[in-house]
Amino acid sequence: MQQRLGIVGVGLMGHGIARNVAKHGHPLAVLDHPGNQPLDELRAMGVEVRATPAALVADRDVVILCVTGTPEVEAVLTGSDGVLKGLRRGAVVIDCSTAVPDSTLRMAKAVTDAGGRFADAPMTRTPKHAHEGKLNLLVGADEALFAEIRPLLACFAENIAHVGPVGAGHRMKLVHNYVSLGTVALIAEAAALAEQAGIAPEVLVDVRSKGGGYGAALDRLKPYMTARDPSNLQFFMATAVKDMSYYGEMAGRAGAAHAIADAVLATYGVAVQRGGPKALVPELVSLLAAKPR
């Protein structure tokens, strides 16, 4: 059955979600926003564009949020023209953003109180995977809702993991991103030192690729290490700082160790100072190699 969908957040990741949902025949409307990627392709596919979140969801069965983080999720849901003002009874809100789990639980309750249903389904992988419909999703929802929405999620995801009840998806995403961003920071710092020590980047990549340091992080950094091409990991430095801050907050609330996470956060903080918030994460290599002014 074709469900009527709304999407808030048609950025690097959300645009790929939107095009794949539309390709599968679901009637789709998206929120007009200056942060969207160009909408020409989506308009040509018959996708509607609406002015406010409340207007977007008034006749939708499902609304997908794909925004920057917790403040944006809360504003989209609870603002004066927010999703909760127009949500149909029984409609499903799926939050694909990366958010603070405590806020996720509050927003889930607000959606439920408004007569809707809620799942958190944050993404991993890259904009390229989003474009191809091959994202990974980490879903927090009750069993019945997960079973209901899984066919829809399969329109834009290759691997879909049900990791627990509401909030579990965002907790797992923060753990995942900590490991991914931490590994990238470790490799980038080593690559910066290798450059300063006169080791050719091709040699470093070759040696690490044949040893214990091989993995997805190295593959994604390789084009930048060897040719200064950051396009293989289109992830903003400011987003890395945001995600690591969320991880630190979660770890602090849990009373868990986070000394290494604090160092990773500080490393990305230095990168923002040197390269700006819109620098891409692979640029960490050269930003760390540069001598401070």
Buried (B, 14 or more C-beta within 10 A) or exposed (E): EEBBBBBBBBBBBBBBBBBBBBEBEBBBBBBBBEEBBEBEEBEEBEBEBBEBBBBBBBEBBBBBBBBBBBEBBBEBBBBEEBBBBBBBEEBBBBBBBBBBBBBBBBBBEBBEEBEBBBBBBBBBBBBEBBBBBBBBBBBBBBEEBBEBBBEBBBBBBEEBBBBBBBBBBBBBBBBBBBBBBBBBBBBBBBBBEBBEEEBEBEEBBEEBEEEEBEEEBBEBBBBBBBEEEBEBBBBBBBBBBBBBBBBBBBBEEEEEEBEEBBBBBEBBBBBBEBBEBEBBBBBBBBBBBEEEE
